[in-house]
Amino acid sequence: MIKKIFAPGNDSALTSFGLLVLRLWFGLTLLLHHGLDKLNHFSETAPKFFDPLNIAPTPSFALVVFAEVVGSALVAIGLLTRFAALTLVINFSVAFFLFHKQAMSGPKSGELAFIYLAGFAALLFAGGGKFSVDNCLFGKSAKSSSSQPKKK
């Protein structure tokens, strides 16, 4: 069951290359421009953070930091890509629909959250592709090498 969830599809090399570009582009941009900044300023930001789930600002911010640091790093390397993309889809859905209230312009524009949401939703459905750690761990080559009997 787990292998089916994380196994990459039967994509062409060109499609897998496109997924690699998408993973690196969105994963590294989010990690380097948003996630690490939130992690570095955690103690200042957490007490006043938006609390859409009514679990208190600090735990809400911790979930965002987890998604934007751990999730984006996992997406970039292609490890547990669909799980990581799911955390980010939830993160950006909350940001776009609850915090930005679907505004695409103006002072509380959610346009960037909307764009990230689209990219990570695509990776949630498509997976990491052939050029991912997921492929090494859960792909057909991983299945065939683990099922072959060992020679003595």
C-alpha positions as CSV (number, residue, x, y, z in Angstrom):
1,M,0.0,0.0,0.0
2,I,2.7,2.5,1.0
3,K,4.7,1.6,-2.2
4,K,1.7,2.3,-4.3
5,I,1.2,5.8,-2.8
6,F,4.8,6.9,-3.2
7,A,5.7,5.0,-6.3
8,P,6.3,7.3,-9.3
9,G,4.0,6.8,-12.3
10,N,5.0,5.3,-15.6
11,D,6.1,8.7,-17.0
12,S,8.3,9.4,-19.9
13,A,11.8,10.7,-19.3
14,L,10.7,14.1,-20.5
15,T,7.7,14.2,-18.2
16,S,9.9,13.1,-15.3
17,F,12.4,15.9,-16.1
18,G,9.5,18.3,-16.0
19,L,8.5,17.0,-12.6
20,L,12.1,17.4,-11.4
21,V,12.2,21.0,-12.6
22,L,8.8,21.6,-10.9
23,R,10.0,20.0,-7.6
24,L,13.3,21.9,-7.5
25,W,11.7,25.2,-8.6
26,F,8.9,25.2,-6.1
27,G,10.6,23.2,-3.3
28,L,13.8,25.2,-3.2
29,T,12.1,28.6,-3.7
30,L,9.7,28.0,-0.8
31,L,12.5,26.6,1.4
32,L,15.0,29.4,0.7
33,H,12.7,32.4,0.5
34,H,10.0,31.6,3.1
35,G,10.6,28.4,5.2
36,L,14.1,29.2,6.5
37,D,13.1,32.8,7.2
38,K,10.1,31.6,9.3
39,L,12.3,29.1,11.1
40,N,15.0,31.7,11.9
41,H,12.4,34.1,13.3
42,F,10.2,31.6,14.9
43,S,10.2,33.0,18.5
44,E,9.3,36.5,17.3
45,T,6.6,35.5,14.8
46,A,4.9,32.6,16.6
47,P,3.0,34.5,19.3
48,K,1.3,36.8,16.9
49,F,0.7,34.3,14.0
50,F,-2.7,33.8,12.4
51,D,-4.6,31.0,14.1
52,P,-7.2,29.6,11.6
53,L,-7.6,26.2,13.3
54,N,-8.0,27.6,16.9
55,I,-5.1,25.6,18.3
56,A,-3.2,28.7,19.4
57,P,-0.8,30.8,17.3
58,T,2.5,29.0,18.2
59,P,1.3,25.5,17.2
60,S,-0.3,26.9,14.0
61,F,3.0,28.6,13.1
62,A,4.9,25.4,13.9
63,L,2.7,23.5,11.4
64,V,3.5,26.1,8.8
65,V,7.2,26.0,9.5
66,F,7.1,22.2,9.3
67,A,5.4,22.3,5.9
68,E,7.5,25.0,4.5
69,V,10.9,23.7,5.7
70,V,10.6,19.9,5.9
71,G,7.9,19.6,3.3
72,S,9.6,21.8,0.7
73,A,13.0,20.0,1.3
74,L,11.3,16.6,0.8
75,V,9.7,17.8,-2.4
76,A,12.9,19.2,-3.7
77,I,14.8,15.9,-3.3
78,G,11.7,13.8,-4.2
79,L,11.4,11.9,-1.0
80,L,7.8,11.1,0.1
81,T,6.8,13.6,-2.5
82,R,3.1,13.1,-2.3
83,F,3.0,13.3,1.5
84,A,5.2,16.4,1.4
85,A,3.1,18.0,-1.3
86,L,-0.1,17.2,0.7
87,T,1.3,19.1,3.7
88,L,2.0,22.0,1.4
89,V,-1.4,21.9,-0.3
90,I,-3.1,22.0,3.1
91,N,-0.8,24.9,4.2
92,F,-1.4,27.0,1.1
93,S,-5.2,26.2,1.0
94,V,-5.4,27.6,4.5
95,A,-3.3,30.6,3.5
96,F,-5.3,31.3,0.4
97,F,-8.8,30.6,1.5
98,L,-8.8,31.6,5.2
99,F,-6.0,34.2,5.6
100,H,-6.1,35.9,2.2
101,K,-9.8,35.2,1.7
102,Q,-9.2,34.4,-2.0
103,A,-8.0,37.9,-2.8
104,M,-5.8,37.9,-6.0
105,S,-4.8,41.6,-5.6
106,G,-4.7,44.4,-3.1
107,P,-3.0,44.7,0.3
108,K,-3.8,41.1,1.4
109,S,-3.2,39.5,-2.0
110,G,-3.0,35.7,-1.9
111,E,-1.7,35.4,-5.4
112,L,1.6,33.8,-4.3
113,A,-0.2,31.4,-2.0
114,F,-2.5,30.5,-5.0
115,I,0.5,29.9,-7.3
116,Y,2.3,27.7,-4.7
117,L,-1.0,25.8,-4.1
118,A,-1.3,25.0,-7.8
119,G,2.3,23.8,-8.1
120,F,2.2,21.5,-5.0
121,A,-1.3,20.2,-6.1
122,A,0.2,19.1,-9.4
123,L,3.0,17.3,-7.5
124,L,0.5,15.7,-5.2
125,F,-1.3,14.1,-8.1
126,A,1.8,13.4,-10.3
127,G,4.3,12.3,-7.7
128,G,8.1,12.9,-7.9
129,G,8.8,11.2,-11.3
130,K,11.6,8.9,-12.2
131,F,14.3,11.4,-11.1
132,S,13.4,11.2,-7.4
133,V,14.4,9.4,-4.3
134,D,10.9,7.9,-4.3
135,N,11.7,6.1,-7.5
136,C,14.8,4.6,-5.9
137,L,12.9,3.4,-2.9
138,F,9.4,2.6,-4.3
139,G,9.8,2.3,-8.0
140,K,9.8,-0.8,-10.2
141,S,13.5,-1.2,-10.0
142,A,13.4,-1.2,-6.2
143,K,10.7,-3.9,-6.3
144,S,12.5,-6.1,-8.7
145,S,15.9,-5.9,-6.9
146,S,14.3,-6.7,-3.5
147,S,12.3,-9.6,-4.9
148,Q,15.2,-11.4,-6.6
149,P,16.6,-14.3,-4.6
150,K,20.2,-13.9,-3.4
151,K,22.9,-16.1,-4.9
152,K,25.1,-18.0,-2.5
